[in-house]
């Protein structure tokens, strides 16, 4: 029995050795090596078609001439996998004589595979709709392999895991504006000079930057995040194709207006689209006041720049503001021009838009809530205003949109209460759907 067992084991070992040798002889007729130099391609199509600085070396290890095709396969540590189907037939074969070695660039291999289409590629681990929308591969570490196949039969001629190179795909963080700082007061100088600086992003020598300025005061804006990508609002100044992460703003550029507030945004990009940036390369929007500081970094129209006045009593500052002070002379009925600042209790309403209705006014505006250090949009209906531009009758309400987490009723009632908080999923949807991303908000 022991002898028979030994004979069976020996037979299995011999059979395994023969199959291994046969398999190696079949798959190792061609040796393939691959080198990919940075910057690494970020588009799946560019990887599979070798639109990068790639060098492929192929060697025929047999004495017989071969007609081959070279097919790519990419797999990532994030589960993404894409490969060219073995049935794909390039425009023409790559000819290798016996024991011949050829060195191909990515452009040469691409010329052979120009007829590759999306129907020739198997993709898994990523939503195709997302891939079509972003046109970029997700961040991750990828292994890119080239395998030689017989041009006519599609039989593999090189080992599966040979001819590989590692590629790291990174989506770079957008720049962050350093100077001027958020809500900084910049003292005007003659001649004009101001340094804009931001953190570098992407890769040196490849990244380019675009700086945009919007005059908030000229456009009657209160929220710096409303300054860009809005219909009808044009940048006051734009400078493109900047190489360094600094722009000296001097007297050769449009004159900044003293007393105005400005919003600034920097966008990083790659003209050749070889590297990718998060948030389309757009920095968080920053804002500054072009005037000498006075009483701290507060709004110029803040009635309490040192934040020393007591807050309104009875919770009135939470939602609505009422005024029960002296009436004073009434505003004439000729009407108030839009943009007139109105004193509302201990607040100032700015960016006003009026609609006169006899002796009362309706409309919208913005109010700086000093103790929260933020501005809110407000609306009013049938309020009375005296000749000193003070509201003497009526109520100002916080303006609530359809997506707000605060109910309309609560915004109009100082005794309103928040009855329930949303669940985490609802809160996440609220943030995402309304584009209220923390990365683009400012305190």
Helices and strands as residue ranges (DSSP letters): H 2-27, E 30-37, H 44-49, E 53-60, E 66-76, E 81-84, E 94-96, E 101-105, H 106-112, G 118-120, E 121-124, H 128-134, E 140-150, E 164-169, E 171-172, E 177-179, E 184-185, E 193-198, E 207-215, G 224-226, E 237-242, E 246-250, E 260-270, E 276-277, G 278-281, E 286-290, E 321-322, E 342-344, E 347-357, E 360-369, G 370-372, E 374-385, E 391-393, E 395-398, H 408-411, H 424-433, G 438-440
